[in-house]
Amino acid sequence: MDLKAEIGRLKRERNAIILAHYYQEGDIQDVADYVGDSLGLSQEAAKTTADVIVFAGVHFMAETAKILNPEKRVVLPDLQAGCSLAEACDANDFKAFRALYPDHVAVTYVNCSAEVKAESDIVCTSANAVKIVNSIPKHQKILFAPDKNLGAYVSKVTGRDMLLWDGVCKVHDNLSKSKLEVLKLMHPDALIVAHPESHPEVLKLSDFTGSTSEMIRYISGSSWSKFIIGTEVGLLHQLRTVAKDKTLIPAPTHEHNSCACSECPYMKMNTLQKLYDALNTLQPEIVLDERIRERAKLPLERMFALS
């Protein structure tokens, strides 16, 4: 079976759209209608006219699409494709934490469950977190969850003293400062670009810090020729398309693995075969409690109004 051809056929029959994150495997990115970061994917999900959304990403991303499209069918190729960061913020624990600080506005990174979004005041992504925080009056106290590395970065850029939830993305937090320093010595002519979910010690070495989409724009528009990429290795698939003349080197992690790069096991749970199966059966489907969905939609809408 020609999976790519069959996916195209089923997509037309189902009036479906395929949304894929930059961290998906290359074959999935190639068949997607839109490939992007969390902000771009949320915006595409909000405006699509398709009847079916196939979300090639992780669970919280598909949930976000369903929050914004209750009347549409949203399917995820592998329902077990979760997120270490989302799992680090249990909704009941977050609700109890918020209750301790009732005078704080809760800014929540989109990498969290629908239930956590429902307990939040406004959602942000790594691409707009600084803008979101800057939009909040200076006198207002802020609680930022669930990524403490992103929160620390935003706090440094904005000058705001924020209360941070103690959570990290294991993929980005696993980037090694010491190994990165060695790699830089090996490639002194390379610029380091890093995602703000990375550890602050890694970000100190970075020449440019930004979201995945910001990294792509920076690298593709730069006159520089060599870059060390401090994020999930799936981004290199898009970079090799838009920045063919650049030398791209993945940043190393603390762990030993086959590619000496940072790879998200959850993102890689989706495969082209599972994508085909999801389109064919329209399963597994994302289903949300309507009360949770309505509450979770409000902080997302506040984000869109500022984006």
N, C-alpha and C positions, 0 to 999 in steps of 0.2 A: 504494500500500500504506500502510495505517495502521501505521507502525512500532511505535508504543507498544502498540497492540492486539495486534499479532503477537508482540511481545516477551512480553506477558502470557500469551498462549496457549502459546507455547513454554516459558515458565517453568513453567507448570502441567504440561505434558506431560513435561518433563524432570525434574520435581521439583527445580528449580533455585532458587538464591537469588542475588540480585544485590547485591553489596557495592560501594559507591562512596565514593571519597574526596571530601572537601569541595571539592577543587580541580577536579573534573570539571565539564564543561559542564552548564548547568542542566537540559537535557532528560534527561541521564543520571541526574542526582540525582533527578529527578521519578519515574523508573521503578524506582529502586532500592528494595530491601527495607530496606536500612540504609545511612545516610550517616554517616560519622564520620571521626575522625582515626586515626592509626596504631594507637593503643592500643585504641580502641573497635572498629576493624575486626579487629584480631587477636583480641580477645575474642569477637566475633561468629563469626569463622571457627572458633574453637576449640569452640564449643558448637552449631554448626548441625547439623541432622539431614538437610539436603538431600543429594541424590546428586551434584549438580553445583553448583560455586561459580563464578559469573562475576564476576571481579574487575575492576571498572572503576577502575583506578588505574594504578600503574606496576609494573614487573617484580618488584622486591624485595617488594612487597606481596603479589602473587600467589604468589611463592615462599614467603612466610611462611604463607599459607593452606595450601599444599601440605605444608609441613613439619608442620603441625598436623593435617592430614587426608590421610594417605597413601592411604587407601582411596577417597577421593573424586576426582572429576574436577574439576580446576581449570583454567579457561580465562581468557585475557586477550584482550580485543578486538583489541589491536595488540601483537604480540610485541616491537616495536621501542620501546615506551614504557618508556624507561629512567629513569635518575636521575643527574644530574651529581655528586651527592654519593657515591652508590654507586660510580660509575665512578672517583672519586678515591681509592678504597681497593681496590687489587688484592689478592686473597687471598694470593698468594705474597709480595708485599711486606709485607703485614700480618703474616704468619707469621714472616718474617725479623725484623721490627721487634719482635715479641713476644719472640723469642729473645734479643734484646739486653737485655731487662728481665724476667728470669724471676721476680723477686720482686714484680712488679706484677700486680694483678688487672685484667683487661681488661673494662671496661664499654663495650659497643658499642651505639651508636644503631641502632635498627631499620632505618634507611635504609642498608642494606648488603646485599651478596649472601649467599646461603645459605652459601657457602664461608667468608666472613668470620665469619658467626655461628658456624660450626663451630669457629673458632679462638678464640672468646670465652668468657669465664666467665659473664657475665650480660648480657642485652640490656635496653635501656631505650627509652622514647619521650620526646618532649619533655614529655609530660604527667606522667611519673613519674620523670624523670631525677634530680631533686633527692632524691626519696624513696629511690631505688635507691642513690645515692651515700651518703646519710646512714645507710643500713643497713649499710654496710661499716665495720668497726672502724677507729677513728681512727689506729691505728698502721700500718694496711695501705696500702701504696703503690698508686696507681691509675693505670692507663693508659686514656685515654678516646679513642674513635674513632667515626666518622671526621670529625665536624663540630667544628672548633676553636671556632667561635662559640658553639655550644650548650655545649661543654665549658667555655669561659671564663665563660659565664653561670652554669653550675652551680657552678663553682669559686668564683665571687664569692658566691653565695647560701649555699653550704655551708661556705665557709672552707677547703676542701680544696685542697691543692696537687697538681694532677693533670698528668701528662704527656699532652699533646694531639697527636693525629694532625693533620697539616696538610691538612685538607680543608674545603670549604665547599659549601653549596647555592647555586648561582649565582643562583637566583631570589630568595632572601632576602638574600644578600650584595650583590646589585645595587641594593638600596634606597639612595637617595641622602640622606645627611645634610644636605647644603647645600640641596637642593630641598625636603626635609622642613621645614627651618627656614623657608624662604620660604612654604611652604604653611601652616605654623602662624601666621605673621604675617598671612596672608590670612584665617585662621579661628582667631582667638585664643580663641574659646569652645569649641574642639574638644579632646577628649582624644585622645592618641595611644596606640594599642595596637599592640604589635609581637610578632612571633614570636621566640623566643630563638635561632633560626638566623640572625637578622639581625646585622650588624656591630655590635661593642660601641659604636661612636660613635652608631649609630642608637638602640640600646637606652638610651643616656644621655638621649635626648629623650623616651623612652616614659613614659607615665603608668601603663601596665600592660603587663607582659610575660607571655606565656603561650602554651600550645599552641592549636591552632585551636579545640578544644572548650572550652578555658578562656576564650578570647576571646568565644565565643558566649555563655557563661554570664555573663561579666562585663558585656558590652554589653546583653544582654536584661534583666538584673536591675538595671541602673544607672538612676538617676533623671536622669542626664545625657542630653542630647538629640543631641549631635553628636560624631562620632568619625572620626579618621583611621586607616585600617586598614592596618597594616604587615605584610601577608602576601600570598599569592597571591590574585588577584582573584576566583577561583572561590568563595571563602568568602562573598562578598557575596550570593550566591544564597540561602544558608541564612539569613543575617542579615536579609535583606529579608522573610523569612517570619516569623521569631521576634521581630524588632525593627522592626516596620512603622512605628513612630512615630519612629524615629531617622534622623538624617541621616548617611549613610555616605560617606566620601571615601577612595578608594584612595590609598595612599602612592606617591609617584613614584620612578622608578628613574633610574639614571645614563643609561640609553639612551633614545633617542627612540622611542616606539612609538605605535600608534594610540589606545590608551586611557590613556596616561600612568600605567600601573599595572604591577604585577609579575605576569607571566603565565608559567606553566611550559609550555614547548613539548611536553614529554613527556606531561604530563597531558592536554593538548589533542589528542594523537594519537588518543585514543579518541573515537569518534563513535557516535551512535545507530545508524547503519547497521552499523558494525563490531560493535556490541553484539548486534544482531539476528543478524548472520552467525555470531558466536561461539556463540550459543545454538542456531542452526539446524544448524551443522556440528560443534559441540563442539570447535572448533579456533580458534586455536592453543592447544594444551594445555601446561601446565607439567609438565615431567618432571625429576625430581631423582635423582641417585645416592643409593641408600638409605643408604650409609655416611655421606655428607655430611648427609643429612636427619636421621638419628638423632643425630649429634653437634650439629647446629644446633638440635635440639629442646630439648636440656638447658638452655642459657642462656635460652631463651624460657620454659620452665617455671619457672625460678628467678624470672624477672620476674613471671609470673602469681601466684606464691606471695606476692609482696610487693605486689601490686596489687589 
